[in-house]
Amino acid sequence: MPPPVRPKPSKAGLIIVSILAFLLLVGGAGTTYLWRSTASELEDTKADLNAQIEDLNQTVEEQQDTIDQLHQDLDIAGSELSDLEQERDGIENARRELEEDLDTVANCLDLLFAFLAESDLEKAEDMIPDVNRACEAADRVVAKNR
């Protein structure tokens, strides 16, 4: 008897397994490429964001320096304003005092001229105490301002 004929092994299984292996290899390569590409973009984005953060931090520091300088300038201006207000108040007080002194001297002169202009001797004698009082006050003012 002739040896039994063996059926020819089907190559379809081998082709299917080869195609599946190829697809897995291509899928793995594609996934690896996408993973690397995404990781690279992520690193680039991270580096860009870190650079922006550095720029913003530098801007914040510069702005803080500007704010600190403006606070110092404001403090100095406030101090100068306070000094000027005190000086103005002192000048205002001196002006009021000089006006009062001027009124005192003017009152003395007015009474003295009225006394000298009085033709009635009795009225003139009645004016003497007022003239003396006003002129003594004027003398004190003049002595104080020498």
N, CA, C and O of each residue as an XYZ file, in Angstrom:
584
protein
N       0.756     -1.145      0.000
C       0.000      0.000      0.000
C       0.826      1.251      0.000
O       1.840      1.400      0.683
N       0.363      2.058     -0.744
C       1.173      3.236     -0.813
C       1.014      4.034      0.479
O      -0.037      3.992      1.119
N       1.961      4.689      0.818
C       1.851      5.446      2.061
C       0.706      6.463      1.960
O       0.445      7.090      0.933
N       0.078      6.561      3.073
C      -1.048      7.478      3.027
C      -0.563      8.903      2.690
O       0.516      9.337      3.094
N      -1.360      9.552      1.983
C      -1.035     10.899      1.530
C      -1.452     11.880      2.647
O      -2.590     11.954      3.111
N      -0.538     12.519      2.970
C      -0.808     13.513      4.026
C      -1.412     14.747      3.401
O      -0.958     15.218      2.358
N      -2.439     15.267      4.046
C      -2.983     16.471      3.466
C      -1.972     17.619      3.613
O      -1.210     17.669      4.578
N      -1.981     18.478      2.701
C      -1.054     19.607      2.704
C      -1.485     20.561      3.822
O      -2.641     20.969      3.937
N      -0.481     20.887      4.634
C      -0.856     21.830      5.675
C      -1.296     23.152      5.045
O      -0.732     23.614      4.053
N      -2.285     23.721      5.635
C      -2.855     24.963      5.124
C      -1.944     26.118      5.516
O      -1.499     26.236      6.658
N      -1.697     26.923      4.571
C      -0.827     28.078      4.810
C      -1.657     29.276      5.282
O      -1.098     30.325      5.604
N      -2.911     29.136      5.323
C      -3.788     30.242      5.732
C      -3.517     30.628      7.173
O      -3.480     31.816      7.496
N      -3.327     29.646      8.047
C      -3.061     29.945      9.454
C      -1.771     30.709      9.619
O      -1.670     31.645     10.413
N      -0.776     30.280      8.838
C       0.507     30.965      8.914
C       0.389     32.400      8.395
O       1.006     33.310      8.948
N      -0.379     32.601      7.362
C      -0.571     33.937      6.800
C      -1.313     34.819      7.801
O      -0.963     35.983      7.996
N      -2.334     34.257      8.428
C      -3.112     35.027      9.407
C      -2.223     35.406     10.588
O      -2.246     36.551     11.039
N      -1.452     34.466     11.082
C      -0.559     34.743     12.206
C       0.481     35.774     11.784
O       0.816     36.665     12.565
N       0.991     35.669     10.573
C       1.978     36.642     10.089
C       1.359     38.022      9.976
O       1.983     39.015     10.350
N       0.128     38.093      9.461
C      -0.555     39.390      9.335
C      -0.805     39.983     10.716
O      -0.581     41.172     10.940
N      -1.274     39.140     11.645
C      -1.513     39.622     13.011
C      -0.212     40.107     13.659
O      -0.196     41.142     14.326
N       0.872     39.361     13.463
C       2.159     39.778     14.024
C       2.588     41.106     13.417
O       3.085     41.986     14.120
N       2.390     41.247     12.090
C       2.735     42.492     11.412
C       1.891     43.641     11.946
O       2.417     44.716     12.234
N       0.574     43.419     12.082
C      -0.322     44.469     12.598
C       0.053     44.847     14.029
O       0.036     46.024     14.390
N       0.393     43.844     14.845
C       0.816     44.154     16.223
C       2.117     44.952     16.219
O       2.291     45.878     17.011
N       3.012     44.590     15.333
C       4.276     45.311     15.242
C       4.049     46.751     14.779
O       4.611     47.684     15.353
N       3.213     46.936     13.727
C       2.909     48.281     13.247
C       2.154     49.062     14.317
O       2.452     50.234     14.547
N       1.173     48.428     14.978
C       0.416     49.095     16.060
C       1.320     49.500     17.206
O       1.184     50.591     17.760
N       2.253     48.609     17.564
C       3.199     48.931     18.629
C       4.097     50.095     18.241
O       4.365     50.982     19.051
N       4.559     50.083     16.998
C       5.421     51.172     16.519
C       4.643     52.489     16.494
O       5.167     53.531     16.888
N       3.373     52.438     16.022
C       2.544     53.653     15.988
C       2.279     54.178     17.382
O       2.354     55.383     17.625
N       1.970     53.273     18.300
C       1.718     53.683     19.686
C       2.983     54.293     20.295
O       2.921     55.313     20.981
N       4.126     53.660     20.038
C       5.391     54.189     20.548
C       5.668     55.569     19.967
O       6.101     56.467     20.690
N       5.426     55.751     18.675
C       5.625     57.055     18.038
C       4.710     58.099     18.679
O       5.156     59.188     19.039
N       3.424     57.757     18.818
C       2.478     58.701     19.431
C       2.870     59.025     20.874
O       2.758     60.168     21.316
N       3.330     58.003     21.602
C       3.751     58.224     22.995
C       4.937     59.182     23.047
O       4.955     60.124     23.839
N       5.924     58.928     22.195
C       7.101     59.785     22.160
C       6.745     61.196     21.718
O       7.241     62.168     22.287
N       5.894     61.316     20.712
C       5.494     62.627     20.196
C       4.752     63.412     21.268
O       5.025     64.595     21.474
N       3.815     62.761     21.951
C       3.054     63.428     23.007
C       3.975     63.812     24.159
O       3.857     64.909     24.705
N       4.881     62.932     24.530
C       5.823     63.229     25.615
C       6.708     64.403     25.223
O       6.997     65.260     26.058
N       7.142     64.456     23.971
C       7.977     65.554     23.508
C       7.204     66.872     23.541
O       7.727     67.894     23.985
N       5.947     66.844     23.067
C       5.122     68.056     23.115
C       4.896     68.490     24.556
O       4.921     69.681     24.870
N       4.675     67.509     25.429
C       4.478     67.814     26.845
C       5.718     68.481     27.437
O       5.600     69.452     28.183
N       6.895     67.972     27.115
C       8.138     68.572     27.603
C       8.323     69.987     27.051
O       8.742     70.893     27.771
N       8.007     70.166     25.761
C       8.119     71.499     25.158
C       7.154     72.478     25.832
O       7.524     73.608     26.149
N       5.926     72.033     26.046
C       4.926     72.880     26.710
C       5.360     73.204     28.132
O       5.217     74.336     28.594
N       5.884     72.212     28.811
C       6.357     72.416     30.187
C       7.491     73.440     30.212
O       7.527     74.316     31.076
N       8.417     73.321     29.256
C       9.538     74.272     29.189
C       9.027     75.681     28.881
O       9.502     76.654     29.467
N       8.050     75.796     27.953
C       7.476     77.106     27.633
C       6.788     77.711     28.848
O       6.948     78.897     29.137
N       6.017     76.885     29.559
C       5.316     77.390     30.750
C       6.305     77.802     31.840
O       6.101     78.812     32.513
N       7.351     77.042     32.011
C       8.373     77.410     33.001
C       9.041     78.725     32.630
O       9.331     79.545     33.502
N       9.289     78.932     31.326
C       9.886     80.201     30.883
C       8.915     81.353     31.131
O       9.328     82.432     31.555
N       7.623     81.128     30.868
C       6.624     82.171     31.121
C       6.532     82.476     32.607
O       6.400     83.634     33.003
N       6.603     81.437     33.424
C       6.559     81.638     34.882
C       7.762     82.464     35.326
O       7.623     83.367     36.152
N       8.945     82.161     34.780
C      10.138     82.943     35.108
C       9.956     84.412     34.730
O      10.278     85.312     35.505
N       9.428     84.637     33.514
C       9.190     86.020     33.063
C       8.202     86.722     33.984
O       8.406     87.876     34.360
N       7.135     86.025     34.343
C       6.125     86.627     35.219
C       6.700     86.899     36.607
O       6.416     87.935     37.208
N       7.496     85.980     37.107
C       8.127     86.202     38.417
C       9.055     87.408     38.381
O       9.104     88.193     39.328
N       9.788     87.549     37.287
C      10.678     88.707     37.147
C       9.857     89.993     37.068
O      10.210     91.001     37.679
N       8.761     89.951     36.313
C       7.883     91.122     36.211
C       7.305     91.478     37.576
O       7.241     92.651     37.945
N       6.885     90.459     38.323
C       6.335     90.707     39.660
C       7.396     91.339     40.557
O       7.096     92.266     41.310
N       8.628     90.849     40.485
C       9.697     91.426     41.301
C       9.955     92.883     40.918
O      10.137     93.742     41.781
N       9.969     93.147     39.603
C      10.184     94.526     39.156
C       9.037     95.421     39.622
O       9.264     96.543     40.074
N       7.819     94.927     39.513
C       6.663     95.710     39.949
C       6.711     95.930     41.458
O       6.371     97.010     41.941
N       7.131     94.910     42.199
C       7.232     95.054     43.648
C       8.283     96.099     44.001
O       8.086     96.892     44.921
N       9.405     96.104     43.271
C      10.430     97.128     43.493
C       9.854     98.514     43.214
O      10.112     99.463     43.956
N       9.074     98.623     42.139
C       8.446     99.902     41.800
C       7.470    100.317     42.895
O       7.433    101.479     43.299
N       6.685     99.364     43.368
C       5.717     99.661     44.442
C       6.453    100.112     45.704
O       6.053    101.080     46.350
N       7.530     99.405     46.051
C       8.300     99.784     47.239
C       8.860    101.195     47.087
O       8.817    101.985     48.031
N       9.386    101.516     45.900
C       9.927    102.857     45.657
C       8.823    103.901     45.760
O       9.029    104.976     46.324
N       7.648    103.584     45.211
C       6.530    104.528     45.288
C       6.079    104.726     46.736
O       5.711    105.835     47.125
N       6.107    103.648     47.537
C       5.774    103.788     48.961
C       6.770    104.708     49.654
O       6.388    105.557     50.459
N       8.053    104.533     49.334
C       9.072    105.409     49.932
C       8.842    106.859     49.507
O       8.907    107.778     50.324
N       8.571    107.045     48.210
C       8.313    108.402     47.716
C       7.091    109.003     48.393
O       7.081    110.182     48.747
N       6.057    108.177     48.572
C       4.835    108.645     49.234
C       5.112    109.015     50.684
O       4.617    110.031     51.173
N       5.901    108.197     51.374
C       6.253    108.509     52.763
C       7.024    109.823     52.846
O       6.770    110.651     53.720
N       7.971    110.003     51.923
C       8.757    111.247     51.908
C       7.846    112.434     51.623
O       7.938    113.469     52.284
N       6.958    112.279     50.627
C       6.043    113.373     50.286
C       5.114    113.675     51.459
O       4.826    114.838     51.740
N       4.646    112.630     52.144
C       3.791    112.837     53.313
C       4.524    113.580     54.416
O       3.959    114.461     55.065
N       5.788    113.221     54.628
C       6.591    113.900     55.639
C       6.809    115.366     55.264
O       6.691    116.262     56.100
N       7.133    115.589     53.979
C       7.326    116.970     53.528
C       6.029    117.763     53.640
O       6.044    118.937     54.010
N       4.908    117.122     53.319
C       3.612    117.787     53.438
C       3.331    118.155     54.887
O       2.855    119.253     55.175
N       3.626    117.242     55.788
C       3.420    117.512     57.213
C       4.282    118.697     57.656
O       3.820    119.578     58.380
N       5.543    118.702     57.206
C       6.431    119.817     57.553
C       5.893    121.137     57.002
O       5.899    122.159     57.688
N       5.424    121.096     55.746
C       4.884    122.309     55.127
C       3.612    122.781     55.830
O       3.384    123.981     55.980
N       2.785    121.821     56.260
C       1.565    122.203     56.983
C       1.916    122.864     58.313
O       1.291    123.849     58.706
N       2.919    122.320     59.006
C       3.350    122.928     60.258
C       3.910    124.331     60.004
O       3.628    125.273     60.744
N       4.701    124.444     58.950
C       5.264    125.751     58.610
C       4.147    126.734     58.267
O       4.166    127.888     58.698
N       3.165    126.258     57.479
C       2.036    127.112     57.112
C       1.260    127.549     58.361
O       0.867    128.709     58.482
N       1.045    126.608     59.285
C       0.332    126.954     60.515
C       1.115    127.981     61.326
O       0.538    128.908     61.895
N       2.447    127.806     61.372
C       3.280    128.776     62.087
C       3.202    130.144     61.429
O       3.105    131.164     62.113
N       3.244    130.166     60.105
C       3.148    131.442     59.384
C       1.782    132.072     59.613
O       1.676    133.283     59.805
N       0.744    131.253     59.591
C      -0.617    131.764     59.821
C      -0.734    132.352     61.233
O      -1.325    133.415     61.419
N      -0.175    131.663     62.210
C      -0.211    132.181     63.584
C       0.573    133.489     63.691
O       0.136    134.432     64.351
N       1.740    133.535     63.035
C       2.546    134.760     63.062
C       1.795    135.897     62.373
O       1.832    137.039     62.831
N       1.103    135.578     61.257
C       0.333    136.600     60.545
C      -0.792    137.146     61.431
O      -1.016    138.355     61.499
N      -1.495    136.229     62.108
C      -2.573    136.681     63.012
C      -2.019    137.549     64.145
O      -2.605    138.567     64.514
N      -0.889    137.126     64.681
C      -0.270    137.890     65.773
C       0.155    139.275     65.277
O      -0.027    140.270     65.979
N       0.721    139.337     64.065
C       1.119    140.629     63.509
C      -0.098    141.514     63.248
O      -0.045    142.727     63.452
N      -1.195    140.902     62.796
C      -2.423    141.690     62.595
C      -2.921    142.268     63.921
O      -3.335    143.425     63.997
N      -2.872    141.430     64.966
C      -3.280    141.915     66.287
C      -2.364    143.038     66.751
O      -2.826    144.044     67.289
N      -1.049    142.858     66.538
C      -0.093    143.904     66.924
C      -0.353    145.182     66.124
O      -0.298    146.285     66.668
N      -0.633    145.027     64.850
C      -0.925    146.181     64.003
C      -2.191    146.888     64.489
O      -2.245    148.117     64.541
N      -3.206    146.100     64.844
C      -4.448    146.697     65.369
C      -4.178    147.457     66.669
O      -4.746    148.525     66.901
N      -3.303    146.896     67.518
C      -2.979    147.551     68.790
C      -2.284    148.882     68.538
O      -2.640    149.894     69.142
N      -1.290    148.885     67.647
C      -0.566    150.123     67.336
C      -1.500    151.123     66.646
O      -1.454    152.318     66.936
N      -2.342    150.634     65.735
C      -3.281    151.516     65.036
C      -4.276    152.132     66.015
O      -4.626    153.306     65.893
N      -4.730    151.341     66.982
C      -5.655    151.868     67.983
C      -4.985    152.984     68.784
O      -5.593    154.018     69.058
N      -3.718    152.757     69.157
C      -2.977    153.791     69.892
C      -2.880    155.069     69.056
O      -3.143    156.166     69.549
N      -2.498    154.912     67.786
C      -2.350    156.090     66.932
C      -3.688    156.781     66.702
O      -3.754    158.010     66.704
N      -4.757    156.008     66.503
C      -6.085    156.610     66.306
C      -6.490    157.429     67.530
O      -6.955    158.562     67.408
N      -6.305    156.830     68.725
C      -6.669    157.558     69.941
C      -5.774    158.783     70.147
O      -6.241    159.835     70.584
N      -4.489    158.638     69.830
C      -3.562    159.755     69.990
C      -3.925    160.893     69.035
O      -3.933    162.057     69.436
N      -4.229    160.563     67.760
C      -4.631    161.606     66.807
C      -5.966    162.243     67.214
O      -6.167    163.446     67.050
N      -6.869    161.417     67.745
C      -8.149    161.970     68.210
C      -7.910    162.888     69.397
O      -8.537    163.943     69.500
N      -7.015    162.503     70.292
C      -6.684    163.347     71.453
C      -6.079    164.670     70.985
O      -6.458    165.737     71.468
N      -5.132    164.594     70.037
C      -4.491    165.814     69.551
C      -5.459    166.702     68.776
O      -5.312    167.924     68.754
N      -6.442    166.083     68.145
C      -7.388    166.856     67.350
C      -8.514    167.447     68.201
O      -9.250    168.324     67.750
N      -8.638    166.960     69.427
C      -9.739    167.431     70.287
C      -9.471    168.873     70.705
O      -8.412    169.206     71.235
N     -10.457    169.703     70.449
C     -10.311    171.117     70.815
C     -10.894    171.401     72.196
O     -10.558    172.407     72.823
N     -11.752    170.531     72.659
C     -12.344    170.706     73.991
C     -11.390    170.089     75.007
O     -11.096    168.895     74.953
N     -10.906    170.925     75.945
C      -9.904    170.504     76.912
C     -10.442    169.431     77.859
O      -9.711    168.504     78.207
N     -11.673    169.535     78.271
C     -12.232    168.537     79.185
C     -12.338    167.173     78.508
O     -11.995    166.153     79.104
N     -12.803    167.156     77.288
C     -12.905    165.891     76.564
C     -11.513    165.303     76.343
O     -11.331    164.089     76.423
N     -10.546    166.148     76.070
C      -9.182    165.688     75.851
C      -8.633    165.047     77.119
O      -7.974    164.009     77.061
N      -8.914    165.687     78.300
C      -8.424    165.125     79.559
C      -9.108    163.791     79.847
O      -8.482    162.890     80.406
N     -10.389    163.647     79.473
C     -11.100    162.372     79.675
C     -10.515    161.261     78.782
O     -10.627    160.080     79.108
N      -9.905    161.636     77.681
C      -9.355    160.662     76.743
C      -7.983    160.147     77.183
O      -7.530    159.109     76.702
N      -7.316    160.869     78.096
C      -5.937    160.533     78.472
C      -5.798    159.096     78.988
O      -4.867    158.415     78.557
N      -6.657    158.588     79.881
C      -6.462    157.206     80.357
C      -6.577    156.175     79.217
O      -5.815    155.209     79.176
N      -7.529    156.386     78.295
C      -7.679    155.456     77.170
C      -6.453    155.517     76.259
O      -5.966    154.489     75.788
N      -5.957    156.745     76.016
C      -4.773    156.908     75.171
C      -3.576    156.229     75.834
O      -2.825    155.511     75.173
N      -3.394    156.453     77.146
C      -2.269    155.843     77.866
C      -2.343    154.316     77.803
O      -1.343    153.653     77.527
N      -3.525    153.765     78.058
C      -3.691    152.309     78.045
C      -3.355    151.742     76.643
O      -2.621    150.761     76.529
N      -3.894    152.361     75.595
C      -3.666    151.888     74.223
C      -2.204    152.044     73.821
O      -1.641    151.163     73.170
N      -1.594    153.146     74.201
C      -0.207    153.387     73.792
C       0.766    152.533     74.600
O       1.816    152.155     74.080
N       0.450    152.219     75.853
C       1.299    151.301     76.610
C       1.267    149.908     75.969
O       2.289    149.227     75.887
N       0.080    149.499     75.520
C      -0.022    148.211     74.816
C       0.789    148.259     73.516
O       1.446    147.283     73.154
N       0.738    149.378     72.830
C       1.503    149.544     71.588
C       2.998    149.519     71.889
O       3.771    148.949     71.119
N       3.416    150.129     72.996
C       4.833    150.101     73.395
C       5.300    148.651     73.635
O       6.406    148.274     73.247
N       4.434    147.845     74.285
C       4.795    146.448     74.542
C       4.942    145.698     73.210
O       5.853    144.886     73.049
N       4.057    145.971     72.272
C       4.124    145.320     70.962
C       5.419    145.702     70.248
O       6.115    144.848     69.700
N       5.728    146.984     70.264
C       6.942    147.451     69.580
C       8.167    146.869     70.244
O       9.107    146.468     69.558
N       8.181    146.812     71.566
C       9.340    146.255     72.291
C       9.473    144.765     72.000
O      10.586    144.257     71.872
N       8.370    144.076     71.895
C       8.401    142.636     71.629
C       8.954    142.336     70.224
O       9.631    141.329     70.020
N       8.663    143.202     69.283
C       9.058    142.956     67.914
C      10.419    143.526     67.538
O      10.803    143.479     66.370
N      11.140    144.053     68.489
C      12.477    144.596     68.183
C      13.485    143.510     68.064
O      14.658    143.781     67.811
